[in-house]
Amino acid sequence: MLSNMNEIQYEFRIEKKVRFKKIVLYTSLLAVVLCIIFSISIYLSLPNVTYLKDTNPKITAFMQLRKEQAKAQDKKYNIRQNWVSFQTIPDLLKKAVRISEDASFYEHEGIDYEELKESIKKNFEEATLVRGGSTITQQLAKNLFLSPEKSYLRKLKEYFIAKRLEDELSKDRIFNLYLNVIELGPGIFGVEAASKHYFNKSVQNLNLEEIVRLTAIIPRPLTVSPKKDGQWLKWKVEWIFHKMKLYKYIDEELIEKNSLYISSWS
């Protein structure tokens, strides 16, 4: 009798374990299926980017957002932006921007997975979105179609749009769009408008110091001006400058010719 009871209890425990494993398996499968359906639904809702091959957008999501924010505060908001060709933009500026924002831009396909891995690790440690890990292509996707909102949903959309941009456009076209629409101050978009606003000259006429200063404010365009010296700006400018020397984009002759304002640079 006791043996039979032990046998029944054993079988019950086995059956319970099997039932639990099935629940875990089905729940996991359901979660995977839902994630796939969710990702597909987002992908299908993404904007068409083919027109960007030969058409410059008249307005971006960022521009529209800033206009709405100003309207909500009953403030006037004027957008300053001037399109320039990729050839017009100095090579030194392109190199400075890549050093600062996306050194492997011409090597990856829209996503820098090493940087993404570090970003995920950092965000997991901090339990919040503190590091973006966005490439130039991802930043373009955000500027054109999304918002500055820090959320995993926005990052997912940004990922898919970036992949679509890379599939449809050349690297130079992506970079040119980025340099022409990036936010570089209140109401200031693109390197040409920023050059005229801050330095009263076309982007093609910027000297080395102005190029580095303008590049430095990309992460903080609404709070930092390239013409106002501050601790953060000085650190960022020096960092970019030393990277440019490290990659041999500039030499001592160019440094001396441009008379940079930070003596420690040279």
C-alpha positions in Angstrom: 0.0 0.0 0.0 2.8 2.4 1.0 4.7 1.5 -2.1 1.7 2.2 -4.3 1.3 5.6 -2.7 4.9 6.5 -3.2 4.6 5.4 -6.8 1.5 7.7 -7.3 3.3 10.6 -5.7 6.4 10.0 -7.9 4.3 9.9 -11.0 2.4 13.1 -9.9 5.7 14.9 -9.4 6.9 13.8 -12.9 3.7 14.8 -14.5 3.8 18.2 -12.7 7.4 18.8 -14.0 6.4 17.8 -17.5 3.4 20.2 -17.3 5.6 23.0 -16.0 8.1 22.5 -18.8 5.3 22.6 -21.4 4.0 25.8 -20.0 7.5 27.4 -20.1 8.0 26.1 -23.6 4.6 27.4 -24.9 5.1 30.7 -23.1 8.5 31.2 -24.7 7.2 30.2 -28.1 4.3 32.6 -27.7 6.7 35.4 -26.7 8.9 34.8 -29.7 6.0 34.7 -32.1 4.6 38.0 -30.6 8.1 39.6 -30.9 8.3 38.5 -34.6 4.8 39.8 -35.3 5.5 43.1 -33.5 8.8 43.6 -35.4 7.1 42.8 -38.8 4.3 45.3 -38.0 6.9 48.0 -37.3 8.9 47.2 -40.4 5.8 47.3 -42.6 4.9 50.7 -41.1 8.3 52.3 -41.9 8.5 55.2 -44.4 9.6 54.7 -48.0 13.1 56.2 -48.4 13.6 55.6 -52.1 12.8 59.2 -53.0 15.8 60.4 -51.0 18.1 59.1 -53.7 17.6 62.3 -55.7 15.2 64.5 -53.6 16.2 66.6 -50.7 13.5 66.6 -48.0 12.0 70.1 -47.4 11.3 69.3 -43.7 12.3 66.6 -41.2 10.6 65.1 -38.2 13.0 67.1 -35.9 12.2 70.4 -37.6 8.5 69.7 -37.3 8.9 68.8 -33.6 10.8 72.0 -32.8 8.1 74.0 -34.6 5.4 72.4 -32.5 7.3 72.8 -29.3 7.8 76.5 -30.0 4.1 76.9 -30.9 3.1 75.3 -27.6 5.2 77.9 -25.8 3.8 80.7 -28.0 7.2 81.4 -29.4 8.3 82.2 -32.9 10.5 79.6 -34.6 12.4 80.2 -37.8 14.2 77.3 -39.6 17.5 78.1 -41.1 18.8 75.5 -43.6 20.7 75.7 -46.8 21.4 72.6 -48.9 24.9 72.1 -50.2 26.4 69.4 -52.3 28.6 66.7 -50.9 31.5 68.0 -52.9 31.1 71.5 -51.4 31.6 70.3 -47.8 35.3 70.2 -46.8 36.8 66.7 -46.6 38.3 67.8 -43.2 34.8 68.4 -41.9 33.6 65.0 -43.1 36.6 63.4 -41.4 36.0 65.3 -38.1 32.4 64.3 -38.1 33.2 60.6 -38.7 35.8 60.7 -35.9 33.3 62.2 -33.5 30.1 60.4 -34.4 30.9 57.2 -36.4 34.5 56.3 -37.2 33.5 53.1 -39.0 30.7 54.7 -41.1 32.1 53.4 -44.4 32.7 49.9 -43.0 29.4 49.0 -41.4 25.9 48.6 -43.0 24.1 51.1 -40.9 24.6 49.5 -37.5 27.8 49.3 -35.6 27.2 46.1 -33.7 30.3 46.4 -31.5 29.1 49.9 -30.4 25.6 48.5 -30.1 26.8 45.7 -27.8 28.6 48.2 -25.5 25.5 50.5 -25.5 23.2 47.6 -24.5 25.7 46.6 -21.7 25.9 50.1 -20.4 22.1 50.6 -20.5 21.6 47.3 -18.7 24.0 48.3 -16.0 22.3 51.6 -15.5 18.8 50.2 -15.9 17.9 53.0 -18.3 18.8 54.4 -21.8 22.0 56.3 -21.1 24.0 55.4 -24.1 22.6 55.5 -27.7 25.4 53.9 -29.8 23.8 55.4 -32.9 25.7 55.5 -36.2 25.4 58.3 -38.7 22.8 56.4 -40.6 20.8 55.8 -37.4 21.1 59.5 -36.5 19.8 60.4 -40.0 16.9 58.0 -39.5 16.0 59.7 -36.2 16.3 63.2 -37.6 14.3 62.5 -40.8 11.5 60.4 -39.4 11.5 60.0 -35.6 12.2 62.2 -32.5 14.8 62.6 -29.7 12.7 60.5 -27.4 14.7 57.9 -25.5 12.8 54.7 -25.8 13.4 51.1 -26.9 10.5 51.4 -29.4 12.2 54.4 -31.1 15.5 52.6 -31.1 13.8 49.6 -32.8 12.2 51.9 -35.5 15.6 53.7 -35.9 17.3 50.3 -36.5 14.9 49.3 -39.2 14.9 52.7 -41.0 18.7 52.7 -40.9 18.8 49.3 -42.6 16.4 50.5 -45.2 18.4 53.7 -45.8 21.5 51.6 -46.3 19.7 49.3 -48.7 18.4 52.2 -50.9 21.1 54.9 -50.7 24.8 55.2 -51.3 27.1 55.9 -48.3 27.9 59.3 -49.7 24.2 60.2 -50.2 23.5 59.1 -46.6 26.3 61.2 -45.3 25.3 64.2 -47.4 21.7 64.1 -46.1 23.0 63.9 -42.6 25.3 66.9 -42.9 22.5 68.9 -44.4 19.7 68.1 -41.9 21.5 67.6 -38.6 20.4 70.0 -35.8 23.2 72.4 -34.9 21.5 75.0 -32.9 18.1 76.5 -32.1 16.4 76.6 -35.6 19.7 75.8 -37.3 19.9 72.7 -39.4 22.8 71.5 -41.6 26.4 72.5 -41.7 25.9 75.3 -44.3 23.3 77.2 -42.2 25.4 76.6 -39.1 28.5 78.0 -40.7 26.7 81.1 -41.8 25.1 81.6 -38.4 28.1 81.1 -36.3 31.0 82.2 -38.5 29.4 84.3 -41.2 30.8 82.3 -44.0 30.0 79.3 -46.2 30.9 75.8 -45.0 33.5 75.5 -47.8 35.4 78.4 -46.3 35.7 77.2 -42.7 39.2 76.9 -41.2 40.4 74.0 -39.1 39.4 75.6 -35.8 35.9 76.4 -37.0 35.5 72.9 -38.4 36.5 71.2 -35.1 34.3 73.6 -33.0 31.3 73.0 -35.2 31.7 69.2 -35.1 32.1 69.3 -31.3 28.6 70.6 -30.7 26.8 67.8 -32.6 25.9 65.9 -29.4 24.6 69.1 -27.7 23.4 71.5 -30.3 20.8 73.3 -28.1 23.0 73.9 -25.1 26.5 74.5 -26.5 27.6 77.1 -29.0 30.9 76.7 -31.0 31.7 80.3 -30.3 31.3 80.2 -26.5 34.2 78.6 -24.7 33.3 76.3 -21.9 34.8 73.3 -20.1 32.8 70.6 -22.0 33.4 72.3 -25.4 37.1 72.6 -24.7 37.3 68.9 -23.8 35.3 67.8 -26.9 37.3 70.0 -29.2 40.6 68.8 -27.9 39.4 65.2 -28.1 38.4 65.6 -31.8 41.6 67.4 -32.6 43.9 64.7 -31.1 42.0 62.0 -32.9 42.5 63.9 -36.2 46.2 64.1 -35.4 46.2 60.4 -34.5 44.6 59.4 -37.9 47.0 61.8 -39.6 44.2 63.9 -41.1 46.1 67.0 -40.0 49.8 67.9 -39.6 51.8 70.6 -37.8 51.9 72.8 -40.9 48.1 72.9 -41.0 47.9 73.5 -37.3 50.2 76.4 -37.5 48.5 77.8 -40.5 45.1 77.9 -38.7 46.4 79.4 -35.5 44.3 77.4 -33.2 43.1 79.0 -30.0 44.1 76.2 -27.6 47.9 76.3 -27.2 47.9 72.7 -25.8 46.6 71.4 -29.1 49.9 71.8 -30.9 
